[in-house]
Amino acid sequence: MAGRSRSEVEAEIKETLGVVPHFFSRIPDDLLDYEWEIFKKLELGETLIPNKYKELIGIALHSETKCRYCTLFHTEAAKLFGATDEEIQEAVHYAKNSLGWSAYLNGIREDYDDFESELGQIKEYLSSKG
């Protein structure tokens, strides 16, 4: 669908979102249709990952990047797709925990090959338990 005029794309954005957000108005004309199609597919469309979970991933990700725009967007979108406050808190807590382990493993310079081998053993063991 790339190649539509700016006014056609903005009309679709307004029909979909009720308003053309200011950040879309600043995208260059030759990229707007492309960017809108990607946004529509990944942020609003049904993909392999259900929308609620994509938005919870977005919250966790941007709790680390510390982008307040993205954190707000993904929090509100998660709620629109049915996420509870408790699920949002869990996503952020999961990010905090995962980032902590990343800092620890990298900080102590854990041997990657040993880590990979042990992870394989753990996976095999847990799989055998059913």
C-alpha positions in Angstrom: 0.0 0.0 0.0 3.0 2.3 0.1 2.7 5.3 -2.0 -0.5 6.8 -0.9 -0.7 10.6 -0.4 -0.2 12.1 3.0 -3.9 13.2 3.2 -5.0 9.6 2.4 -2.8 8.1 5.1 -3.7 10.8 7.7 -7.4 10.1 7.0 -6.9 6.4 7.7 -4.9 7.2 10.9 -7.7 9.5 12.1 -10.4 6.9 11.3 -8.4 4.3 13.2 -7.2 6.4 16.2 -9.7 9.2 16.3 -6.8 11.8 15.9 -3.6 12.0 13.9 -1.0 12.0 16.7 1.5 14.8 16.4 4.4 12.4 16.1 2.9 11.1 12.9 2.6 14.6 11.5 6.4 15.0 11.7 7.2 11.9 9.6 8.4 12.9 6.1 5.8 12.5 3.4 7.7 9.7 1.6 7.9 7.6 4.8 4.5 8.2 6.3 2.6 5.4 4.5 5.3 2.9 5.3 5.6 3.9 9.0 1.8 3.8 9.4 1.6 0.3 7.9 4.2 -1.0 10.2 2.6 0.7 13.3 -0.8 -0.6 12.3 0.5 -4.2 11.9 2.7 -4.4 14.9 1.0 -2.2 17.5 -2.7 -2.7 16.5 -2.8 -5.8 14.4 -3.1 -9.5 15.4 0.3 -11.1 15.1 1.8 -14.3 16.5 2.1 -12.6 19.9 -1.3 -11.5 21.3 -1.5 -7.7 21.6 -1.8 -7.7 25.4 1.5 -9.6 25.7 3.2 -7.4 23.1 2.3 -4.4 25.1 3.5 -6.0 28.4 6.8 -6.7 26.6 6.9 -3.0 25.5 6.3 -1.9 29.1 9.1 -4.1 30.4 11.5 -3.0 27.6 10.8 0.7 28.1 11.1 0.5 31.9 14.8 -0.1 31.1 15.2 2.3 28.2 13.5 4.8 30.5 11.5 6.3 27.6 8.5 7.9 29.3 6.7 8.3 26.0 7.0 4.6 25.1 6.3 3.5 28.7 3.1 5.6 28.8 2.0 4.3 25.3 2.6 0.7 26.1 1.0 0.9 29.5 -2.2 2.5 28.1 -2.2 0.1 25.1 -1.8 -2.9 27.4 -4.8 -1.8 29.4 -6.8 -1.4 26.2 -5.9 -4.9 25.3 -7.0 -6.2 28.8 -3.9 -6.1 30.9 -4.5 -5.7 34.6 -2.5 -3.4 36.9 -1.1 -6.6 38.5 0.1 -7.9 35.1 1.8 -4.6 34.4 3.5 -4.6 37.7 4.7 -8.2 37.1 6.1 -7.3 33.6 8.1 -4.4 35.2 9.2 -6.6 38.1 10.3 -9.3 35.6 12.3 -6.7 33.6 14.0 -5.6 36.9 14.9 -9.1 37.8 16.1 -10.1 34.4 18.3 -6.9 34.1 19.8 -7.6 37.5 20.9 -11.1 36.4 22.3 -9.6 33.2 24.3 -7.1 35.1 25.5 -9.8 37.5 26.5 -12.4 34.9 28.3 -9.8 32.7 29.9 -8.1 35.8 31.5 -11.3 37.0 32.4 -12.3 33.4 30.7 -15.7 33.7 32.2 -18.0 31.1 29.6 -18.1 28.2 30.4 -21.6 27.1 30.0 -23.0 30.7 26.8 -21.0 31.0 25.5 -22.4 27.7 26.4 -26.0 28.7 24.8 -25.7 32.1 21.6 -24.2 30.6 21.4 -27.2 28.3 21.7 -29.5 31.2 18.9 -27.6 33.1 16.7 -27.7 30.0 17.2 -31.4 29.6 16.6 -32.1 33.2 13.4 -30.0 33.3 12.1 -31.5 30.1 12.6 -35.0 31.5 10.4 -34.2 34.4 7.5 -33.5 32.1 
